[in-house]
Amino acid sequence: MPRKAPNLEGGVIEHRMTLGDLERSQIIPLIDETRQLIRTGKIVAQVTSATIATAAIAAGLGVGIAGYAVYDWVNEASMLEDIKKWIERKKQNFKSTLTGDGPATHGNTNIFGLPGWGLWEGVL
């Protein structure tokens, strides 16, 4: 291989290293191992991205199924009617408690001995 003449003013500086048979036999397995690690790293990166994509799809599917289950559960006519009746009862109990006309507490009192108040009559 042709070489340029060394220039002492900083133009061309050449460094050479000569390996003998022993050094070559020791460095070749290191080079092969490094190449294998690089290949393995690329494979792991591809598997990792595929795993993340699969997990994201599974999570989206799970959210969709859960959303449909809640939609189906709430859409039952009997449940909606029960919820409406419960809300209406609570409204009536609240109104009768405010006006003082009627047994809104059904005989229950809270821990202070006052007529029922809070989420459930007689509780708190």
Secondary structure, DSSP 8 states (H G I E B T S, - for coil): -------TTSS---------HHHHHHHHHHHHHHHHHHHHHHHHHHHHHHHHHHHHHHHHHHHHHHHHHHHHHHT-HHHHHHHHHHHHHHHHHHHHHHH--S-TTTT-B-TTSSB--SSSTT--
